[in-house]
């Protein structure tokens, strides 16, 4: 069984505004998972999750084995920061 891959493009940029030689204001922008690509969770691996018929036999295809039901991480996140250095 192969797990789904993870695609995560992170981006960061900053700009400093100088007031004096030692004092400046820094603006920073960071984006995590910039293209907003879903990263799927791992598929189910338990065979015992199958549904059972009235006779007690498992129903083929009735369980969660090898089914992906979640995502790994949150979707796109943006973060802004403002820092004063003095």
Secondary structure, 3 states (H helix, E strand, C coil): CCCCCCCCCCEEEEEEEECCCCCEEEEEEEEECCCCCCCECCCECCHHHCCECCCCCECCCCCCECCCCCECCCCCEEEEEEEEEC
